[in-house]
Amino acid sequence: MARRRPQSRPGLLRKGVDETEQLWRSAGTPRGSLALMPNKITHTQVYVLDQDKALDFYVGKLGFELNTDADLGFMRWLTVNFPGQPDHQLLLEKPGPPAHDDTTAEQIRELVTKGAMGMAAIISVDDIQQTYKELLAKGVEFTDEPTERFYGTDCGLRDPFGNPLRIGTPKAGPIEIPDRAQFAAENTP
């Protein structure tokens, strides 16, 4: 026989349960759920070595728009976003104070230059072939040309500092993941 839950009455706390605990129980949401917690990424960050050059590249060549350029005294807060999408900003952050001491900042600069900081961004476009031609004409240097893959067609490039980026047109519909061995054989030089 199923246990019946006691009926609760407005304004009445269950014995031994504080108001917060009762709220969690009555909401029917498990503790730790993202439903009641912050649930939107508003900023992502990429390390750059020169913020003015970064602004020229991300705005002048890739087509982002300036969102915020603020001198905070201890750092320059510089963010860009896609046109019409100000709710997700890319922070173009220079390694250094207040987040890093001089030694750590130098290590980060070395990793950025090597392209070892991980993918800066994966950018979706409607027509990768046309975008590729337009960016080439603007002087963007690519690490590989547009290539058809199981998830769509994309290409690679680096920003002026070494950060890797991918730009592509995703495939429509569900993506079929290839067999691991076949994929490795087709993509190993």
Residue frames relative to the residue before (quaternion, step in Angstrom):
aa qw qx qy qz dx dy dz
M 1.0000 0.0000 0.0000 0.0000 0.00 0.00 0.00
A 0.4436 -0.7073 0.4909 0.2489 3.57 -0.87 0.99
R 0.4507 -0.6804 0.5124 0.2672 3.51 -1.06 0.81
R 0.3097 -0.7423 0.5623 0.1919 3.54 -0.90 0.87
R 0.4165 -0.6924 0.5380 0.2402 3.48 -1.04 0.87
P 0.4905 -0.6628 0.4574 0.3330 3.61 -0.83 0.82
Q 0.4963 -0.6434 0.4981 0.3028 3.53 -1.04 0.77
S 0.2217 -0.7666 0.5835 0.1506 3.57 -0.90 0.86
R 0.2507 -0.7490 0.5963 0.1431 3.51 -1.15 0.67
P 0.5945 -0.5852 0.4067 0.3723 3.58 -1.02 0.78
G 0.8281 0.2237 -0.1769 0.4826 3.55 -0.99 0.88
L 0.6542 0.4933 -0.3216 0.4745 3.59 1.23 -0.07
L 0.2408 -0.7665 0.5807 0.1315 3.57 -0.72 1.08
R 0.4814 -0.6301 0.5216 0.3148 3.52 -1.10 0.73
K 0.5858 -0.5943 0.4221 0.3543 3.54 -1.08 0.72
G 0.8341 0.1939 -0.1606 0.4909 3.58 -0.87 0.98
V 0.6674 0.4517 -0.3042 0.5080 3.62 1.25 0.12
D 0.3267 -0.7508 0.5343 0.2099 3.56 -0.73 1.01
E 0.7291 -0.4597 0.2891 0.4166 3.58 -1.28 0.27
T 0.6566 0.5134 -0.3209 0.4498 3.59 0.94 -0.85
E 0.6584 0.4999 -0.3103 0.4694 3.57 0.89 -0.91
Q 0.6538 0.5043 -0.3254 0.4608 3.58 0.92 -0.78
L 0.6082 0.5460 -0.3506 0.4572 3.57 1.04 -0.73
W 0.6572 0.5036 -0.3117 0.4662 3.60 0.88 -0.94
R 0.6787 0.4943 -0.2995 0.4531 3.57 0.88 -0.91
S 0.7114 0.4581 -0.2770 0.4554 3.58 0.85 -0.91
A 0.6103 0.5522 -0.3595 0.4397 3.58 1.14 -0.50
G 0.3524 -0.7573 0.4848 0.2594 3.58 1.19 -0.43
T 0.5690 0.5774 -0.3813 0.4443 3.57 1.25 0.32
P 0.4293 -0.7089 0.4836 0.2817 3.59 -0.70 0.97
R 0.5774 -0.5704 0.4482 0.3747 3.56 -1.13 0.62
G 0.7792 0.3207 -0.2457 0.4791 3.51 -1.06 0.77
S 0.4644 0.6769 -0.4517 0.3493 3.58 1.23 -0.06
L 0.4847 -0.6645 0.4871 0.2937 3.56 -1.12 0.67
A 0.4681 0.7026 -0.4359 0.3117 3.58 1.25 -0.25
L 0.7805 0.2858 -0.1590 0.5327 3.59 1.00 -0.75
M 0.6107 0.5284 -0.3468 0.4771 3.56 1.29 0.07
P 0.6742 -0.4326 0.3577 0.4800 3.61 -1.23 0.10
N 0.0323 -0.8486 0.5265 -0.0398 3.57 -0.81 0.95
K 0.6633 0.4547 -0.3220 0.4996 3.56 1.05 0.66
I 0.3080 -0.7190 0.5889 0.2034 3.56 -0.92 0.89
T 0.1457 -0.8208 0.5498 0.0534 3.57 -0.66 1.10
H 0.7935 0.1423 -0.0661 0.5880 3.58 1.17 -0.56
T 0.0287 -0.7206 0.6895 0.0668 3.50 -1.20 0.66
Q 0.3144 -0.7842 0.5226 0.1144 3.53 -1.16 0.56
V 0.0349 -0.7522 0.6570 0.0364 3.53 -1.21 0.65
Y 0.3906 -0.7077 0.5345 0.2469 3.57 -0.97 0.86
V 0.0429 -0.7722 0.6339 -0.0029 3.52 -1.00 0.93
L 0.4572 -0.7087 0.4693 0.2617 3.59 -1.12 0.59
D 0.7694 0.1060 -0.0556 0.6274 3.57 1.24 -0.47
Q 0.3553 -0.7841 0.4679 0.2001 3.58 -0.40 1.21
D 0.6234 0.5261 -0.3591 0.4534 3.63 1.04 -0.58
K 0.6527 0.4864 -0.3101 0.4911 3.60 0.99 -0.81
A 0.6208 0.5388 -0.3371 0.4589 3.58 1.06 -0.74
L 0.6445 0.5194 -0.3128 0.4658 3.57 0.97 -0.87
D 0.6430 0.5176 -0.3155 0.4681 3.57 0.97 -0.86
F 0.6921 0.4755 -0.2869 0.4611 3.59 0.91 -0.86
Y 0.7459 0.4257 -0.2456 0.4496 3.59 0.62 -1.09
V 0.7220 0.3779 -0.2390 0.5280 3.62 1.04 -0.70
G 0.7444 0.4533 -0.2358 0.4299 3.57 0.68 -1.12
K 0.7869 0.3060 -0.1666 0.5093 3.59 1.00 -0.73
L 0.7667 0.3704 -0.2179 0.4771 3.61 0.81 -0.91
G 0.5176 -0.6945 0.3891 0.3137 3.61 1.20 -0.23
F 0.3701 0.6814 -0.5344 0.3364 3.60 1.17 0.39
E 0.2862 -0.7229 0.5799 0.2432 3.57 -1.28 0.06
L 0.5640 -0.5942 0.4544 0.3496 3.54 -1.16 0.65
N 0.1851 -0.7689 0.6024 0.1080 3.55 -0.93 0.90
T 0.8088 -0.0819 0.1065 0.5726 3.58 0.63 -1.14
D 0.0357 0.7494 -0.6606 0.0265 3.55 -1.02 0.86
A 0.1643 0.8117 -0.5301 0.1820 3.54 -0.05 1.33
D 0.2968 -0.7157 0.6074 0.1753 3.54 -0.95 0.96
L 0.1546 -0.8192 0.5494 0.0555 3.56 -0.42 1.24
G 0.5960 -0.5605 0.3637 0.4454 3.56 1.27 0.06
F 0.7902 0.2529 -0.1207 0.5451 3.55 0.69 -1.09
M 0.7890 -0.0084 -0.0076 0.6143 3.59 1.30 -0.21
R 0.4011 -0.6566 0.5728 0.2826 3.54 -1.34 0.26
W 0.2176 -0.7600 0.6037 0.1028 3.56 -0.74 1.14
L 0.0716 0.8165 -0.5593 0.1245 3.57 -0.25 1.32
T 0.0717 0.8071 -0.5800 0.0835 3.57 -0.53 1.18
V 0.1335 -0.7499 0.6442 0.0705 3.51 -1.27 0.65
N 0.0646 -0.7801 0.6194 0.0603 3.55 -1.27 0.30
F 0.6015 -0.5179 0.4379 0.4222 3.54 -1.29 0.18
P 0.6059 -0.5591 0.4033 0.3970 3.60 -1.04 0.63
G 0.8333 0.1748 -0.1583 0.5000 3.54 -0.88 1.00
Q 0.7035 0.4094 -0.2700 0.5143 3.62 1.24 0.13
P 0.0752 0.8513 -0.5165 0.0538 3.62 0.69 1.01
D 0.5788 0.6126 -0.3763 0.3848 3.59 1.22 -0.18
H 0.7345 0.2424 -0.2201 0.5943 3.62 1.26 0.05
Q 0.0509 -0.8315 0.5516 -0.0426 3.50 -0.31 1.34
L 0.2945 -0.7086 0.6137 0.1858 3.53 -1.24 0.63
L 0.2549 -0.7683 0.5739 0.1240 3.56 -0.62 1.19
L 0.2026 -0.7602 0.6100 0.0950 3.57 -0.71 1.12
E 0.0048 0.8673 -0.4911 0.0808 3.52 0.18 1.37
K 0.3025 -0.7312 0.5884 0.1663 3.53 -0.95 0.97
P 0.4555 -0.6863 0.4818 0.2988 3.62 -0.75 0.96
G 0.4964 0.6328 -0.4870 0.3405 3.57 -0.93 0.90
P 0.7666 -0.3323 0.2433 0.4926 3.55 -1.28 -0.26
P 0.5933 -0.1217 -0.7903 -0.0926 1.61 -2.19 1.12
A 0.5704 0.6439 -0.3749 0.3456 3.61 1.20 -0.31
H 0.8226 0.1896 -0.0593 0.5328 3.60 1.03 -0.72
D 0.4108 -0.6443 0.5724 0.2976 3.53 -1.17 0.59
D 0.7300 -0.4487 0.2818 0.4317 3.60 -1.27 0.24
T 0.6569 0.5165 -0.3187 0.4474 3.61 0.93 -0.85
T 0.6760 0.4816 -0.2903 0.4762 3.58 0.88 -0.91
A 0.6312 0.5343 -0.3324 0.4535 3.60 0.97 -0.83
E 0.6515 0.5059 -0.3142 0.4700 3.60 0.98 -0.80
Q 0.6361 0.5199 -0.3255 0.4682 3.60 0.99 -0.79
I 0.6463 0.5067 -0.3173 0.4742 3.59 0.98 -0.82
R 0.6361 0.5280 -0.3326 0.4538 3.61 0.93 -0.86
E 0.6454 0.5156 -0.3178 0.4654 3.60 0.99 -0.81
L 0.6695 0.4942 -0.2990 0.4671 3.59 0.94 -0.86
V 0.6183 0.5354 -0.3415 0.4630 3.59 1.02 -0.78
T 0.6702 0.5163 -0.2955 0.4437 3.57 0.85 -1.01
K 0.6776 0.4722 -0.2788 0.4900 3.60 1.09 -0.71
G 0.4333 -0.6856 0.4705 0.3477 3.60 1.22 -0.32
A 0.4857 0.7120 -0.3840 0.3312 3.55 1.26 0.43
M 0.5175 0.6576 -0.4162 0.3558 3.61 1.19 0.23
G 0.6015 -0.5586 0.3694 0.4356 3.58 1.22 0.00
M 0.7104 -0.4656 0.3287 0.4129 3.51 -1.34 0.24
A 0.3746 -0.7304 0.5293 0.2145 3.58 -0.74 1.07
A 0.7751 -0.1946 0.1579 0.5800 3.58 0.97 -0.86
I 0.1977 -0.6998 0.6669 0.1628 3.50 -1.34 0.44
I 0.1185 -0.8348 0.5376 -0.0104 3.54 -0.46 1.27
S 0.2537 -0.7684 0.5745 0.1233 3.55 -0.86 1.02
V 0.0275 -0.7789 0.6265 -0.0063 3.55 -1.01 0.91
D 0.5911 -0.5990 0.4096 0.3521 3.57 -1.20 0.46
D 0.8045 0.0838 -0.0073 0.5880 3.59 1.01 -0.82
I 0.2560 -0.8137 0.5029 0.1395 3.58 -0.05 1.27
Q 0.6242 0.5473 -0.3595 0.4262 3.61 0.96 -0.73
Q 0.6776 0.4747 -0.2846 0.4844 3.59 0.91 -0.92
T 0.6436 0.5203 -0.3198 0.4612 3.59 0.95 -0.87
Y 0.6254 0.5452 -0.3269 0.4525 3.57 0.98 -0.86
K 0.6701 0.4968 -0.2954 0.4658 3.60 0.89 -0.95
E 0.6679 0.5048 -0.3023 0.4556 3.59 0.92 -0.90
L 0.6839 0.4766 -0.2934 0.4681 3.59 0.93 -0.83
L 0.5920 0.5473 -0.3617 0.4681 3.59 1.08 -0.65
A 0.6614 0.5145 -0.2980 0.4573 3.57 0.96 -0.90
K 0.6737 0.4682 -0.2859 0.4952 3.60 1.19 -0.52
G 0.5926 -0.6132 0.3538 0.3843 3.58 1.25 0.03
V 0.3970 0.7011 -0.5000 0.3176 3.60 1.20 0.30
E 0.2733 -0.7636 0.5671 0.1437 3.56 -0.92 0.95
F 0.2222 -0.7970 0.5551 0.0850 3.54 -0.78 1.11
T 0.3970 -0.6936 0.5470 0.2491 3.54 -1.20 0.60
D 0.7840 -0.0497 -0.0193 0.6184 3.57 1.26 -0.33
E 0.5366 -0.6367 0.4636 0.3028 3.53 -1.22 0.65
P 0.6701 -0.4657 0.3597 0.4525 3.59 -1.23 0.24
T 0.0139 -0.7971 0.6003 -0.0633 3.54 -0.83 1.09
E 0.4127 -0.6952 0.5274 0.2613 3.56 -0.94 0.88
R 0.0297 -0.7840 0.6189 -0.0374 3.54 -0.92 1.02
F 0.7057 -0.4699 0.3047 0.4339 3.57 -1.23 0.18
Y 0.7273 0.4254 -0.2351 0.4846 3.63 1.13 -0.54
G 0.7487 -0.2697 0.1946 0.5734 3.59 1.29 -0.16
T 0.5280 -0.5883 0.4826 0.3770 3.56 -1.21 -0.43
D 0.1305 0.8048 -0.5688 0.1083 3.56 -0.77 1.01
C 0.1888 -0.7514 0.6193 0.1274 3.52 -1.38 0.13
G 0.3782 -0.7361 0.5237 0.2023 3.52 -1.27 0.39
L 0.0269 0.7684 -0.6393 0.0141 3.51 -1.23 0.57
R 0.2830 -0.7193 0.5962 0.2172 3.53 -1.30 0.08
D 0.4641 -0.6309 0.5265 0.3307 3.53 -1.15 0.57
P 0.7327 -0.4508 0.2595 0.4389 3.65 -1.18 0.19
F 0.6952 0.4867 -0.2647 0.4580 3.60 1.22 -0.36
G 0.6411 -0.5300 0.3190 0.4542 3.58 1.27 -0.32
N 0.4884 0.6714 -0.4351 0.3483 3.61 1.23 -0.15
P 0.3539 -0.7498 0.5142 0.2193 3.60 -0.74 0.99
L 0.0578 -0.7600 0.6471 0.0176 3.54 -1.17 0.77
R 0.1755 -0.7332 0.6413 0.1426 3.57 -1.27 0.44
I 0.0716 -0.7616 0.6432 0.0323 3.53 -1.09 0.80
G 0.2219 0.8094 -0.5204 0.1576 3.56 -0.80 0.91
T 0.4115 -0.6457 0.5808 0.2764 3.45 -1.46 0.05
P 0.3428 -0.7624 0.5093 0.2046 3.60 -0.49 1.15
K 0.5363 -0.5878 0.4918 0.3535 3.55 -1.25 0.48
A 0.4550 -0.6559 0.5257 0.2940 3.52 -1.14 0.64
G 0.7876 0.3287 -0.2344 0.4655 3.54 -1.15 0.59
P 0.7336 -0.4066 0.2876 0.4623 3.54 -1.28 -0.12
I 0.3843 -0.7107 0.5456 0.2225 3.55 -1.11 0.76
E 0.2370 -0.7567 0.5941 0.1352 3.53 -0.90 0.95
I 0.3127 -0.7551 0.5523 0.1641 3.54 -0.62 1.16
P 0.3893 -0.7390 0.4953 0.2387 3.60 -0.73 1.01
D 0.6428 -0.4781 0.4262 0.4201 3.53 -1.33 0.28
R 0.5597 -0.6533 0.3988 0.3177 3.58 -0.85 0.99
A 0.6813 0.4861 -0.2968 0.4597 3.61 0.84 -0.93
Q 0.6544 0.5077 -0.3086 0.4678 3.57 0.96 -0.87
F 0.6477 0.5231 -0.3130 0.4570 3.55 0.95 -0.91
A 0.6607 0.5072 -0.3041 0.4624 3.59 0.91 -0.91
A 0.6593 0.5144 -0.3096 0.4526 3.59 0.96 -0.87
E 0.7058 0.4611 -0.2619 0.4697 3.58 1.01 -0.81
N 0.7790 0.3521 -0.1718 0.4896 3.61 1.14 -0.49
T 0.5684 0.5547 -0.4022 0.4555 3.58 1.21 0.38
P 0.4047 -0.7399 0.4790 0.2437 3.58 -0.66 1.07
